[in-house]
Amino acid sequence: MELVLLVGIVIAVVVGLVILVAALRSMRPKEPEAQVYTPSPTMARTAAATSLASPASGLTPSVIAEIDRLVAAGQKIQAIKLLRQRTGVGLKDAKDRIDHWSISTTAPHLAAVSHASAVATSITPQPGSPRGSVPASVAAEIDRLITANQAIHAIKLFREHTGVGLAESKRAIDHWR
């Protein structure tokens, strides 16, 4: 009887060691396998549609100049239509952008006729305005960043050139348009 018990214990220990070795081997780090990326047809279409629908994709200087002209002439509906057509943004987003649109100082104003007073536009920066506290080239870059939905970069750029705090820079960029 003692022999059977001893053999059973030996077998249990051996089986336990085999299980332990197998478990430890599976935990051993392995070299990563080379991965080959093959895009699926739906992913390729999605990426292409996303790049076409990015807000800054259709805003060339001539389109910006046309939107400037329309906004300055009080033709907001046509400006909203043009912005939606060129960028693919939704109606609400386009309306909000046109409501806060500031006349660009960098776009070529080929046929821009402004019926608004110069005080109401951003072409002549006011001393107390955020636009007036930075050089024209920086204001143009901030315009570009805001148009491209890169508000964080615009805030950083504004802070670099004015030395104001984060909260004040954020307020300035929020009211920039």
C-alpha positions, -999 to 999 in steps of 0.1 A, spaced: 0 0 0 28 23 8 44 16 -25 12 25 -44 10 57 -24 46 65 -32 42 58 -69 10 80 -70 29 109 -53 58 106 -78 34 105 -107 16 136 -94 49 155 -89 60 146 -124 27 156 -140 28 189 -119 63 196 -131 53 190 -168 24 214 -164 46 240 -147 73 238 -174 47 241 -201 32 271 -184 65 288 -180 75 281 -216 43 298 -229 52 329 -209 86 332 -224 89 363 -246 90 356 -283 104 375 -312 77 395 -329 66 382 -363 70 405 -393 36 421 -400 25 429 -435 -1 456 -438 -27 451 -466 -55 477 -465 -89 465 -471 -109 481 -499 -133 497 -474 -104 513 -455 -89 528 -486 -123 544 -495 -127 557 -459 -92 572 -459 -98 589 -492 -132 603 -481 -117 616 -449 -89 634 -466 -114 650 -491 -137 660 -463 -111 677 -441 -121 713 -435 -90 729 -450 -88 707 -481 -108 730 -504 -99 763 -490 -75 777 -515 -65 814 -514 -90 822 -542 -118 805 -523 -110 823 -491 -109 856 -511 -144 848 -525 -157 839 -490 -142 872 -477 -159 891 -505 -193 874 -498 -190 880 -461 -180 916 -465 -209 921 -489 -234 906 -464 -241 876 -485 -237 850 -458 -260 824 -473 -238 823 -505 -207 822 -483 -221 793 -463 -230 774 -495 -195 780 -509 -178 769 -477 -199 737 -476 -193 730 -512 -155 733 -509 -150 716 -475 -179 692 -470 -186 705 -435 -222 704 -421 -246 732 -423 -244 742 -386 -206 741 -387 -205 762 -419 -229 787 -405 -209 791 -373 -177 796 -392 -193 822 -415 -208 840 -385 -174 843 -370 -155 847 -402 -128 874 -402 -117 889 -435 -83 873 -444 -53 895 -448 -34 869 -468 -59 858 -495 -56 876 -528 -86 899 -530 -90 899 -567 -125 913 -568 -131 920 -531 -154 949 -527 -162 956 -490 -194 973 -481 -185 970 -444 -167 997 -425 -130 992 -420 -134 991 -383 -156 960 -385 -131 940 -405 -99 923 -394 -79 939 -422 -72 969 -400 -65 955 -365 -77 975 -336 -53 982 -307 -73 963 -282 -80 933 -304 -61 901 -303 -52 905 -339 -36 939 -332 -13 924 -307 6 901 -331 25 909 -364 5 905 -396 24 873 -406 15 857 -373 -21 868 -377 -22 851 -411 -7 819 -397 -33 819 -369 -60 824 -395 -47 794 -414 -46 773 -382 -81 782 -372 -94 774 -407 -77 740 -405 -93 733 -371 -60 734 -353 -70 757 -324 -44 743 -300 -16 752 -324 -31 786 -329 -32 791 -291 4 781 -287 15 804 -315 -5 833 -300 11 827 -266 46 826 -281 42 860 -297 23 878 -269 35 862 -237 0 860 -223 -13 831 -202 -31 800 -215 -66 811 -205 -63 845 -221 -48 830 -252 -76 805 -255 -102 834 -251 -84 854 -277 -84 825 -302 -120 817 -295 -129 853 -303 -104 856 -331 -129 847 -359 
